[in-house]
Amino acid sequence: MKILKYSLLFIIAIALSGCGETVTETIFDTDPPPAGTIDVLTFDATVIGEATRTANVYLPPDYDATRTTGYPVVYQLHGVGGDEDSWPTGFDLAQLLDRMIKAGVLEPTIVVMPSASNALGGSFYTNSFDHDLTRNPMFNPALGFGAYEALIISVLIPTAEATYNIDGSKRGIMGHSMGGYGAMKLALLYPTMFKSVASHSGPVALAQLFEADDSNLLERISAEKLAANPLSPVLDLAAAAADRAANPLTLTMFGLASSFSPHYGALSTFDNFWLLAGVDTDPTDNFQYPIVFLDSAVIADPTDDIWLGVDLPLVFDANGVATIKPDIFGLWQLQDTYTMLATGGSLLYPGFGSTQITDFGNMNIYFDTGMNDDFNPSDDVVGFGIIAQHDKFVELLDVMSITYTSATYTGAHSDGVYTRIDEAFAAFNSAIGN
């Protein structure tokens, strides 16, 4: 529930003494705090195959572009399907920052809120490219849904800090849901860049999606598949997209796959092409989904047209029952924060290791989630089991003796986040020495 905003609040105290009556009126100072401003930053986006993207940038009250000391900065990352308006509009972030700055609990801080959704509403702030050596032998980063890690680290941050009066030694990163994942992963990969990280409802231990004791994702995604198109032997993305509210798991799985297991190549390299064409009659080994047609040239064999798609870590039997495909889910875990910490490395990041983990442990780490952010979609329409991931991540940090602050609260995936932003920014304020 959002904090109620009042233009004026009166409390009347009436005291009776002897024969007289004294009325005391106390008027609290409820004038709105000085307001920061929202600026729009346009930055290069060629690393994701676009000309430009934009970010909303909160500038604190009385922002001074010429003052001697630069301002602290936080990079605020949105969730699946969001954009640069998610934080200032969906969470009233500017008003909350105004209040914290006025109260003196947050140093005047610049907050950069970029647009970072890919073609399937995801990105997960990850460099998406096909990892199959037969299809992409040179690991060409262009053969995927966009290099969103590079967009944030190599483009957005340098551009913002060249544009505004920012002190790069006082830098934090935060996010919600997909953005919570992105914030934690980027902080782990680039720990010396950030003083503080905060993750709200972030998926930080992906194996729990399917391994948690109360996980029901396989059953639910099978139900979504059958309801969306009972005749299709595979997930029908178009049917799911036509009724987004009824298919959150299907759409999120495609978003995750676009980030972690994209598939680039001729249409003939997608098993589902042959399944749907009636050539392949066994649905249990079909997990590759062509999505975007890339080659419009007229050629003799249409199966050689080039497509961009995804490999899902799921297959369905003839009755529509889903099971895990471990090799594809293994690709997802190569980019999983929990797995990278627990194993001390990742094949996709050969330079990552103990040095980054030590530096990560020296950072101010904050994460939270609602106690109802479980596998039950009835309370929030989501039900991705984030509380199970939260608890697993806590266990790992304890084992590794990494200092952190974690919190749970009454709420589900999004409905309690507004009340937790203060805590995240307070942790950041402490991390930068206040």
N, C-alpha and C positions, 0 to 999 in steps of 0.2 A: 504494500500500500504506500502510495506516495505521501510525503510529508505535506500536510495541509499548509497553504499559504494564506496569510491574513494581511489585509491592508492596515487594520488597526485592531488592537485588543484592549478592552477595558476590564479591569477587575475592581469591583466596588466592595469595600470592606465597611461594614456598619458596626459601630461599637456603641453600646448603651452604658451610660454611667450616671447613676443617680437619677435626677429628674430630667437631665438634658440628653440630647441625642447628637452624637458627633458622626459625621459622614466623611470618610477618607477615600479619596479617589486616587488610585494609582494607575498611571498611564505608562505602559511599557514602550520602549523605543522599538517600534516595528517598521521604521522607515526602510524601504528596500535598500540593500547594500549597493554601493557603486557598481555599475554594470561593466563587465568586460565586453569586448566586441568579437564578432565572428568575421574573420577574413577568409577569403577563398584563395587557396594556393593551387596553381596548375603546374603539374610536373610531368616530365617525359615518361612515356610508358611503352617505349619500343621493346623492352624486355618481355612484355606480355603480348606483343603483337599489335599494340594500339599506338596512336600518336601521342595522346596525353591522357592523364587522369587528374582528378581534383581531390583536394582535401579541405575540410573545414578546419580552420585554425582559431582556437580561442586565444585572444590576447587579453591579459588581465587589465583591470581598471588602471588608467593613467599609464598605460604601456609607453615606454620611452625607447625609441629605436636607437637613441644615441647615448644612453647612459653607459657609464664606464664598465659596470659589471653586467654580464648577460643574465638572462632569465633562465631558471630551470625549465626543463621541457619533459613532457610525457607524450609518448606515442600511443594513442588509444585505438584499439583494433575492434572492429565490429564482428558480428556473427554471420552465420550462413544467410545468404540472400540480402544482407544489409548493404549499406553504402556510407558515404560521408555524413549523411544526415541521421544515422542511427543513434549516435550518442547525444547530439544537441537536441534532437527532436524526441526520440524515444525515451531518453532518460533525463531530459532537462539538465544536461551536464553543465551548461554555462551558468545557470542560476545557482546550482549547487556550489560550483567553484567560487562564484561571487560571494556567497554566504561564508564559505570557509576562509576565504582571503580576508573578508571584513572582520571575522572573529579572531584572526591572527593565528589560526591553526594550520594554515598553509601559506607558505611564501608565495607571492605573486608568480604564477607559473603559466607558461605557454603550453597548450595541449593541441596536438596535431591529430586529426581524425580523418584518415584516408579512405577512399573508395577502393575496395580490394576483393570484389566478387568476380569469379570467372564465368565462363559461358553456362555452367551448370549451377551457379549460385554459390559455389564453394570457393576454393583456392587454398584454404588452410595455411595461407602465408608460406607456401611451399613452392620450390622450383619443380614444376610438373613436366616430366619428359619420359618418354618410353624407355624402360630399362632393359628391354629384350635385345640382346646383342645381334640376333638374326635380323631384326627389323631396324635397329638403330645402333649399328656397330661402333659408331664414333661417339655415342652418347650425346648426340646433338641436342642442346637444350631447347632448340626451337620446335622439336617434335613432341609437343605436348600442349597443355592448356595454359601455359604462361609461367614465367619465372617470378613468382610473387615474393619469394624470399629476397631475391635480388632487388625487386621493386622497392621493398621497404628499406633494406640495409644499404644498398648501393646507390639508390636514386632518391627516394623520399627523404631520408634523413639528411644527406648532404645538401639537398635542395632547400629543405626547410631551414637548415642552420646557416645557409648562405643568404637566406632571404630575411630572417628575423634575428633579433638580438638575443641569441641563445648561448648559454654557457654549456658546452658539450660535456663538461665534467659533472654536470648535474642532470643526467638523463635517465628517464624511467620508461618502462613499457608495460601496458596493461591491456586487458581485453575481456570480452564476454563470450562464452560458448566457443565457437570456432576461433574467435579472437583471443579467448583465454588459452586455448591450445597454442595459437601462434605466438602469444606473448611468452609463454613458458618455454617453448621450443627455441625461439630466437634468443631468449636470455641464456639458455643453456649453450647454444652454439657460439654466441658472441658475448660472453659474460663481462668482458672488460669494457664493453660499450655502455653498460647500464649499471646504475646504482641500485635499482629496485625493479622488481617484477610483481605484477598482481594478475591473478587469473580468477575470473568469476565464472563458475559452472563450466570450466574447461575440461574437455576429454583428454586427460593426461596419463591414462593407462589403458590403451585401446583394447588389449586382450580381454578386459573385463566386459566389453560389449557382449561377448559370447561365453566367457568362462565364469562370470559371476554366478553364484548359486541361484539367484533369483532371475537370471536373464531369460527373457522370453522373446528376444528379437527374431530368432529364426521362425518361430510360430507366427509372430505378428507380420513379418514381411511376406510369409507365405499367404497369409490371409489377405494382405493388401494386393498381392499379385492376382489371386483368384477373383477378388472383388473388382479389380480394375479391368481385367480381361480374362475371363475364365477359359477362353479358347486358346490363348497364347501359351506355348511351351516355355517361354522365357518372360522376364519382366517386361512389361509394356511401358516404356518411359513416356511416350506421348499420352497414353491414357492416364498415367499417374499425374503428369503435369497439368492435365485438364481438370483435375480435382485435387489440388494441392493439400487441402485440409485433411483429406481422407488417406493421403499417401505420404506421410512425413518420413517414414523409414526408407521407402523406395527412393525418394528424392535425395535424402541425405546420403544414402549409400552411393548413389551416382556422383554426388558432390565430392564425397571422400575419395572415390575411385578416380575421379578426374584429377585429383591432387597426387595420389599415391600410386596409382596403377593405370596410367593412360596407355592407349594402344594406338599406334600409328602405322598405316600401311595400306596395301591394296585390300579391296573388299574381300578378296579370296582368303585373306589371313584371319578373318573373323569367323569363328565356327558358327556363330548364330546366323550368319548369312546362309550357310548351307542347311542349317536346321530349318529355318523359315522357308527356304526354297524347296524343302521336301527331300533333299538329297541325303541328309543325315537324319536318322530316325531316333537316335539316342540322345535325350536331352540332358543326361547326367554329366556330360563332359563339355557342355556348352556354357561359356561364361564370358564371352567376348562380344561387346556391343558396339557396332558402328554408330556414330552419332552425327558427326559433321562432315559433309562432303567437301573435299578440298580441291580436287582436280576436275575442272569442268571441260577439259579437252576432249574432243571427239576421238575415241580410240576404238580399235576393232573389238577388243574384249572388255565389256563393261565391268567384269570382275577385277580388272586391274586399276580401276579408278582409285584414287587415294582418299582415304577417310581418316578422321581422327575419332577415336572412341575410347572405351574403357574396358578393362578387365575387372569384373566383380569377383570378390572372394566367396561367391555363393554359386551353387548349382541347384537345380530343381529336378526332382524325379518326375515320372509320368503323372503322378498325382499332385504335383505342385509343392511337394515337401522340400524345404530348403536344407542344405547341409553346407558346411564350411569347406572352402578350397584352400588348404593350408599354404600352398606355395604363393598364391596371390596375397593372402593375408600376411604372409611373411614380408612381402614388399611394404605393406602398410607399417609393420612393426619396425622396419628399418628407420622410419621417421617418427617413431613413438617416443615421447619424452621419457616415460618410465623405462622402456627397453634400452634406450641409449644410456641412461644413468646406470641401470642394473648391470649391463654388459660392459660398460666402459668404452663403447665404440659403436660405429655404424659403417657398413660397407659403402654407404652413399656419402659419408663424410670421413675420408681417410685421415684427415688431420685432426679429427676430434679424439680427445682422450682425457687422461687424468688431469692435465693442466687446466682444461676448460671446466672439468668437474670441480676442481679445487676453487677456481675463481667463481664458479656458480655458487658454491657453498658460502663464499664471502659476501654474496649479495644479500640484500633485504628481500626475502621471499615471502609472499603473501598469496594465499588462495582460499577460496570459500565455495560453498555450494549449499543449496537448500536440502533439508532432510527428506523432502518429498520428490527430489530430483532422482527418481528411481526408474524402474522399468514399467511403471504403471502410467499409461497415457491419460487416464481419466481425470487427473488433476491438472494437467498442463498441455495435453494433446501431443506431448513429446515422448517422454518415457525412454530416455537413452541410457539410464543407469549411471548418471554422473556421480551420484553419491558413492557407488561401489568403486569407481575410479579414484575419487577423492580419498577414500579410506585406504586403498591400495598404495597410493602415492605417499600418504602419511607413513605407512609402514616402511616403505623403502627409505624415505629420508631419515627416519629414526634409525634404521639399521646402518645407514651410511654416516650417521652422526652429523647430518646437515641441519643447521638451525633454520627454522621457518616459523611462520605464523599461519595457522589454518583455522577456519571457522565454519561451523554449520549453523543454520538458522531455519526457522519455520518458513517453508516456501518450497516452490518447485524450480523449474529451470530459469525462469526470468522474473517471476513476480516479486522476488525479494532483493533483486540486484540493486535497485535504487537506494535501499537503506544500507548497502554495504560499500558504496563508492567512497563515502567519508573515510571508512577504515583503510581502504586501499591508498587513498591520497595522504592520509595521516602517516601510513607506513613509508610512503615515498618522502614525505616531508622530513621524517626522522632520518631516512637514509642519506639525505643530502646535507645533514648536519644541523637541523633545526630542532 
